[in-house]
Amino acid sequence: MAASSAMARCALSSRGLSSMDFTTKAASANPSAPRFITTRCSSEAGSGDKKQEMIVSEPSRLEITSAVSRNETRLMSVAPILALAALPGAGAITELFSPFGELVRTWDLPQWLIHWGHPGNMAVVLFAMGGYGSYLGWQIRLSPDGTAKAAAKDLHPKLLAGMFFFFAAGATGGVTSLITSGKPIFESPHAVTGLLGLFLLGIQTALSSAFEANPGLRNVHAIFGTSIMALFLVHAVFGLQLGLSY
């Protein structure tokens, strides 16, 4: 197919020869450049004219296949996450929040506040409450200072419980913001990672309730909690991408 396309280009005028020849040489001189199928075309206008040659380069089938494969790889890297977005419930939630979205529109709020209010609030919750709460959790595990450890034991569960509450409440703000802007609510990795993070926080809470019966769960709780915070950092990156996309 590429060769047929290249042969069709043999009808190009001689004015395009210099640029085409330069392109071919540049591609062949660069080892990292894509591989090409090269077709040499020649023509003679008459017995007294000089013979003209033109090199037409087309991407090889291998290069085209490689490009398609790279695109498929990028798509499949987020496919498991996006597959969760197909779960039922988006329509019902949209219908539930639509009246409130219409109400918000009547308030005539600045567009930047509707667009970035949710991300700003959640960033404060993530870094102030979640970040410091996680630090206190590791202080409980590692600090030799008994006084600091006792204070951390008192504040750590309060901060993380507050983070869970504000994240759950903030999710309603995110849904309202999307509905007010006329966007789908569950068709992004940001939404799915948020739901997954809240689910894992629930499991984390259940682990902490079993510490007395199984003290070894404290190590699991610490590592699992750090992993959840890493997930919420990825969630924040997806949120920034979503905010910049419209």
HUDAUR-V919788 format. One record per helix or strand of 3 or more residues. SS is the DSSP state (A for helix, B for strand). FROM is the first residue (numbers start at 1). TO is the last residue. If there is no record, write none. Layout:
BEGIN
ss/from/to
SS/FROM/TO
SS/FROM/TO
END
This chain:
BEGIN
ss/from/to
A/2/11
A/14/29
B/36/43
B/52/59
A/61/84
A/90/106
A/111/142
A/146/180
A/189/208
A/217/244
END
